Amino acid sequence: MERFPSYIEVSSSLEFTRLVCALERTPRVSFLHEFNGKKVLSVQMDMIKESPVIYYAQVDNFDHFLSYGFKSGKEESLMVESTLDNSKLYSPIVKIKSLPQSLKPSSKSATEKYQPIEIEDLESLVKLNYGFDDVPFPLFSFPFNGKWLIGVFLNFNEDGDSFFCYVILNEEPSKPFLKHTASNASTASFVDSTTDHGYSYIKIIKLQETHPLVNYDQIQN
């Protein structure tokens, strides 16, 4: 069976920078290449039945590194040529001249889907990250049927189905992190930064559109 990569657009270059840099022990490498006639930065985040799941953002300009940090309490994403500022995190940008056939976008739709599991609340969603405090899984959020879904993609069995464990939100999440503490799960809240000591944080990545790889037929409206 042929396996095709799935390319999924995040809502901005800042979302992409957060994805590859924020809360990572070592920032991920970003790949610069052509996609549908435009320059994009991309990173592979998952495999579903041996098919790559790749997230990307369009870019108008680029340099050697993608810089991520905070300025006046707000996130900042910049293209830079060096890593001299030790207060920042940096994702190296690798320029790809041409993609191999196995990573080229296809007009064919993916046949494998994530199976949805609705979680009762944010506090329960947070608990799925317990044991992964060093590098917590990112949460992905996107619109669906007038509301927003936020959740994590997991595979509990390497040879089995992949799942999207999610919570339904009435509004778009306006802040980029979910703050919580293992000693009191009820403290889970959306925040702008990761500066409060004594808490753990999970980054949130907003997508440009509804995620194309979730089996929405299994979601009850």
C-alpha positions in Angstrom: 0.0 0.0 0.0 1.3 3.5 -0.9 1.9 5.8 2.0 1.5 9.5 1.5 2.6 12.3 3.8 0.0 14.7 5.2 0.9 18.4 5.4 -1.1 20.4 8.0 -0.8 24.1 8.2 -0.5 25.9 11.6 -2.1 29.3 11.9 1.1 31.4 12.0 4.9 31.4 12.0 4.7 32.0 15.8 2.6 28.9 16.3 5.3 27.0 14.3 8.1 28.5 16.3 6.4 27.5 19.5 5.9 24.0 18.2 9.6 23.4 17.4 11.1 25.4 20.3 8.9 25.9 23.4 9.4 23.5 26.3 11.7 21.3 24.2 14.8 19.9 25.9 16.5 20.5 22.5 14.6 22.5 19.8 13.6 20.6 16.8 15.2 21.2 13.4 13.0 23.1 10.9 13.1 22.3 7.2 12.7 25.0 4.6 11.4 23.9 1.2 8.8 24.6 -1.5 5.2 23.6 -0.9 2.5 24.5 -3.4 4.8 27.1 -5.0 5.6 28.9 -1.7 8.4 28.7 0.9 7.4 26.9 4.1 9.1 25.7 7.3 8.0 22.2 8.2 8.6 19.6 10.9 7.4 16.0 11.1 5.6 15.3 14.4 4.1 11.9 14.0 3.6 8.8 11.9 0.2 7.3 11.4 0.4 3.8 9.9 3.8 4.6 8.5 2.6 7.8 6.8 4.4 11.0 8.0 2.3 13.7 9.6 4.1 17.1 8.9 3.1 20.5 10.2 4.2 23.6 8.4 3.9 27.4 8.2 4.4 29.7 5.2 7.4 32.2 5.5 8.1 35.3 3.5 11.8 35.5 4.6 14.3 33.2 6.3 17.7 33.1 7.8 19.9 30.4 9.5 17.9 30.0 12.7 14.4 30.4 14.1 14.6 32.3 17.4 12.1 31.9 20.2 11.8 33.8 23.4 9.8 36.2 25.5 9.8 40.0 25.3 7.8 42.1 27.8 6.0 38.9 28.9 4.9 38.0 25.3 6.3 35.4 22.9 8.7 36.5 20.2 9.6 34.7 17.0 12.4 35.9 14.8 14.6 34.8 11.9 18.2 35.3 12.9 21.7 34.5 11.6 23.4 33.5 14.8 22.6 32.0 18.3 24.5 34.6 20.4 21.6 35.5 22.6 21.6 32.8 25.4 18.2 33.9 26.6 16.6 32.5 23.4 15.9 29.0 22.0 16.9 28.3 18.4 15.7 25.9 15.8 18.3 25.4 13.0 16.8 25.9 9.6 17.9 23.3 7.0 17.2 24.3 3.4 16.0 21.4 1.3 16.7 21.8 -2.4 14.3 19.0 -3.4 12.0 16.7 -1.5 12.2 12.9 -2.0 9.1 11.4 -3.6 8.1 9.9 -0.2 7.8 13.4 1.3 6.2 15.2 -1.6 2.6 16.3 -1.0 0.0 14.2 -2.7 -3.5 15.1 -4.0 -4.7 11.8 -2.6 -6.5 11.8 0.8 -5.0 9.9 3.7 -7.0 6.7 4.4 -5.8 6.3 8.0 -7.4 8.5 10.6 -6.9 9.3 14.3 -9.8 7.8 16.3 -11.3 10.4 18.6 -11.7 10.0 22.4 -13.6 12.8 24.1 -12.1 13.7 27.5 -14.4 15.1 30.2 -12.4 18.2 31.0 -9.0 20.0 30.8 -7.9 18.6 34.1 -8.3 15.0 32.7 -6.6 16.0 29.4 -3.6 17.3 31.5 -3.2 14.0 33.2 -2.4 12.3 29.9 0.9 14.2 30.1 1.9 12.8 33.5 5.2 11.1 33.2 6.3 13.3 30.3 7.2 16.5 32.3 10.6 16.9 30.6 9.1 17.1 27.1 5.3 17.2 27.3 3.2 16.4 24.3 1.9 19.5 22.5 -1.8 20.2 22.5 -3.3 21.0 19.1 -6.4 23.2 18.8 -8.6 23.9 15.8 -12.2 24.9 14.9 -14.9 22.2 14.4 -18.6 22.8 14.0 -18.6 26.3 15.5 -16.6 25.3 18.5 -12.9 24.5 19.1 -11.3 21.2 19.9 -8.1 20.9 21.9 -6.3 17.7 22.4 -3.3 15.4 22.1 -2.4 12.8 19.5 -1.4 9.5 21.0 -0.6 5.9 20.1 -1.0 3.5 23.0 0.1 0.5 20.9 2.8 0.8 18.2 0.9 -1.5 15.9 -2.6 -0.3 16.7 -4.8 2.7 16.0 -3.7 6.3 16.8 -6.0 8.4 18.8 -7.0 12.1 19.3 -7.9 12.7 22.9 -9.7 16.0 23.1 -11.9 18.4 25.0 -14.5 20.7 23.3 -14.1 24.4 24.0 -16.8 27.0 23.3 -14.3 29.6 22.3 -10.9 29.7 20.6 -8.1 29.4 23.2 -6.5 32.9 23.3 -3.4 32.0 25.2 -0.5 29.7 24.1 0.1 27.5 27.2 -1.9 25.4 29.6 -0.6 25.7 33.2 -1.1 23.0 35.7 0.4 21.3 38.7 0.6 17.5 39.5 -0.4 18.2 43.1 -3.7 19.9 42.2 -5.1 19.1 38.7 -8.0 21.6 39.2 -5.5 24.5 38.7 -5.3 23.9 34.9 -5.6 27.3 33.2 -4.6 29.0 30.0 -1.7 31.5 30.3 0.6 33.7 28.2 4.0 32.5 29.5 5.8 29.8 31.4 7.4 32.1 34.1 5.4 31.1 37.2 7.5 28.7 39.3 6.1 25.5 40.8 3.9 24.7 37.8 4.2 22.6 34.7 3.2 23.8 31.2 1.9 22.3 28.0 2.2 24.3 24.7 -0.8 24.8 22.5 -0.5 24.9 18.7 -3.4 26.4 16.8 -4.0 25.1 13.3 -5.1 27.1 10.2 -8.1 24.9 9.6 -9.8 21.8 11.0 -7.3 18.9 11.3 -7.8 16.7 8.3 -6.8 13.4 9.9 -9.4 12.9 12.6 -12.3 10.5 12.1 -15.1 13.0 12.7 -17.7 10.4 11.9 -17.1 9.1 15.4 -17.7 12.5 17.1 -21.2 13.0 18.3 -22.6 16.4 17.6 
